[in-house]
Amino acid sequence: MLLVAVAAVRISSRSGLPSLLLYLGIGVAIGQDGIGGVHFDNAELTQVIGYAALVVILAEGGLGTKWKEIKPALPTAAVLSTAGVAVSVGVTATAAHYWVGLDWRQALIIGAVVSSTDAAAVFSVLRKVPLPSRVTGTLEAESGFNDAPVVILVVAFSTAGPVDSWYMLLGTIALELAIGAAIGLAVGFLGSFGLRHVALPASGLYPIAVMAIAVVAYAAGAMAHGSGFLAVYLASVVLGNAKLPHAPANRGFAEGLGWIAQIGMFVLLGLLVTPHELIDDFWPAVLVGLVLTVVARPLSVFLSLLPFRIPWQEQALMSWAGLRGAVPIILATIPMVSGIEDSEKIFNIVFVLVVVYTLVQGPTLPWLAKALRLGDSAEAADLGVESAPLERLRGHLLSVAIPEKSRMHGVEVAELRLPPGAAVTLVVRDGQSFVPSPTTVLRRGDELLVVATDPVRDATERRLRAVGQGGKLADWLGTGGDGRGR
């Protein structure tokens, strides 16, 4: 099954569809109505495994999120993931109650479940579309943030007793988010500090340690009655931007675990659904999804971003890019485990809604970005820098890859003006390595080996990135290696 799922990624990348649809299809195919005939109806096990997979997916997404891209977008993402979720829940629940005929509790559960954008779907689609950093940062941060309040809402609406007052519910959400954020940031900073100052005996231990720290953040947040999902995402963002040793290897390991988590989670969700039971709930799901897509999501984006003066083109794209995926389906198992009446109907509606509107939104997102002229492919690519600590020599070996659009192309080695204590020791070009001279001209595609002493390691990397973005005149352009314009 794992090999089939890996092969299916190729189809997904060519078609533009999020891979979740193919994995769900595999699960349905081996289920009781498919060729496999496997009977599986354990909603509680699915929920537990789904939560565990979501922790890994959020960790992978956080490790790959660039702080410089999401930092300007944090206010908009925070409002979208709180006030925007409230607007979406209200509009969608109203439609589910009056147009589909669900009682208010069931309608509120559906409204809350489908108001969460899915991190896996957003990360997989957006990173293939060259969008402005503000749009990408907002959508990625929103998908990482909004799971927390939505989970709290779904659990509150699915309790056996009456839902507490709105004031108490909002207070609970705010408290859990604050606890989760504080723990996530604390674990992230402490973990990054430890990994930067303690040299492990093998490079393969660093990716394992990074993922373990991320999982500890989730566990600590949940045990403190905070939002574990927010904690793991924030801790991973800190770790991913902390210039850790072997950073590309860390991200590659996390990406592999993320794929395994997605495959296992989606296949299991496909197994849980019974296809012949979806027929009666197909049109209610399409109707609720239509209201969510063309009314609730655009309205939540418009109202949330009103104070920020975001151009209408970006608002339109953010409205259409509110992708749903496995997270809503996982959350739909909460009322099943809680014993809510007609919980199977809720699950079926959510399942159909996710599949149908992912088929519509995923492939059309690149086309819409192009139609709105929001492509950002001309932006200079960032350098890939990997660091390996040399503990006994009190130094660092930096491996620097010069990408296609880097402005380091055409710069002489001497013009890098690295700080004292750092030097370019080797250049690998077209498969051949040589020791450069001060007048060696660097080219795109080169890989440099830079040795830096421990005190100037950070300054060396800042200087390399500055030249990569501003060229040999980086200082004059206000991108000096010390992080300040000169």
Disulfide bonds with the S-S distance in Angstrom:
none
